[in-house]
Amino acid sequence: MKYLLILLSLHCYASTNFNLRPISAKEQAIEQEHATILAKAKLSRRQLTFTRLSSQVKNLISFQCKETKVNMHIVATDEEWGATYYYGLQILGFYFPHPRMQISPRYEDLRKHCDKSYEFKPAFKYRGLHLHTLHPSEWVSGFLMGKEDIAIDTVKWIARNSQNIFDLSLLDIGQRNIIKNLDLPFRLARNLGVHAGITMGYAFHQQNSFKLTNLFNQNFDSLSLASIEKKMKTFMKFLPMSFFNIELGTSEFTAVSYERTIKWMNESAKIAAKGGSRVFIKVHVSSNQKDEKYGNFNFLPQYADKSVGVLPHTVHYFGLYDEKTPTYGNKSFKDMLDFTLKMKDERPTWYYPETSYWINLDIGVPLFLTDYFKTRALDMQNLSKAGVHGHLNFTTGNELGYWLVDWTIMLLNNTDYNFDPMIGLKLLGEDLAVWKDILDFQTKYIKDQNALALISFSNLGDELFPQHKILDRYLLRELKGKDEILIEQIQLLEEMMSNYPKTNLVKNEEIRMLLKIMFYRISHARNIRMALLYRLKKKVSYPALVQAANDRKLAKELMNKIHQNYNRYPESFVFRYQANPTAYQFGYGALAYTLHYWLRNEYMVRDDNFSPFYLNVIDMFDIAL
């Protein structure tokens, strides 16, 4: 038996060269969490206790009951015992859908698990969230602007859902300020057994991002490498961190020297290793950077040292296994899938899908898109089976329903749920038959027929550089003189309105209102095109614009209720304009709350003004420089 355990242990850690340096949750931190969670559930610590024993092989939990007490007996590896503890809570009925939400069982529900045992089998060894703080969110407030309660709640939320990695994008606020703000949440993460990381670029000048070298130094090997080494060593000296997530290029669409970039990757990996950390490289889906010798600039990490990890990235609700991915100039993500499957045998590989997109595509409209559930479930199931090492979910914010998307993806990391895309809805007690109709509708129209391009809005980048649109779409100005296309789009939107699923039986009020707003946006998009068609035919367009304005009015009434009842971060700037260190001086919910882009569409048609700068609220120079 002794030798069997040793062999199993060796098998479990056969690919140690792909692993982060191990950390383990501190018992005192878990005990404090236990007390906090039980207090919120109005249960006493005598009613639910836990004990822990170490294991080198499996992560098991059993429930032993006495007269008035339920004990969670945890037998787990040092690395996973904290996650296994939270897994036990989930079995008992403790759910944490949002950092500021807790669903708790009754004491009699605890006892239903007496004398039962379970094994925690996560889909990925490393699993968690990338908090994309280049966009203006509560996480910018919490991790980079001193609102520590938000950061603490977020770290606990990640741990409470049995995740063990997270990182966030760093803004150019000075290295000393970054370290000061991240010290407390990063120490909490380590105490809870969660690896913390930081995201930046070597020379990434986009969206006020912190970078390891500057515009001048990036042109010279010695100067750039000296800057990279100095900054990396400072972060590792003062922060309890486990990994760097590094962007290539000066932006998503512009490369630097291929040879120098390879040197940066190799040298930074050596620097990180000496500090007990690891380097991962984000692999973008942009399709415009090619080299005769090295090919796609985004795939350049394949030429780096094997210790350099990769984060294959996808965007929107499109996945690696979709036949069509009409975004950033791609027809599909087959190249990214092939790259992912090749890299996972050669170097640390974590899949890095984007599951909320702020720049006018979903959150900024707002649109509650359900294909995130289905696409992520399929990707995770296939990649877990293929042996990919990690899953780092790229997310923009919690509000406007996106807590449910992120929570579902965290749940999908638990193989008990068999990659069920509706597991979050199921645990919330929703009617799954009602939701099946909603999911089927969105897949049929919004995804498969690309109606997302009609009901989302073009952004400033789309309008300035239409060759690099984030989604394959016709801009409103491009529809001039294209009557057949306009009529085709109108007919599709009218068909969607006629077949829109019933949402009145959705139990969660916030999500129900968001789905109703989607209906009004479909109608609004239809009326905008009717008005455009009439104007092009030299007819009066005002009746259709009046109808569009009424759609916006009805949606605004719902947005007012969402803002009143579901603004869970009043200390942040999620729904308002406020100066902050991102390139956007308003929260990600502000334009959704005001329905700014709905109004902009109406005025563009009314005034026959389709300039990218007409009613624009984005500062392109701030984003680029």
Summary of the structure (lengths in Angstrom):
residues: 625
radius of gyration: 24.7
end to end distance: 62.1
largest distance: 86.0
contacts: 2186
relative contact order: 0.09
helix: 48%
strand: 13%
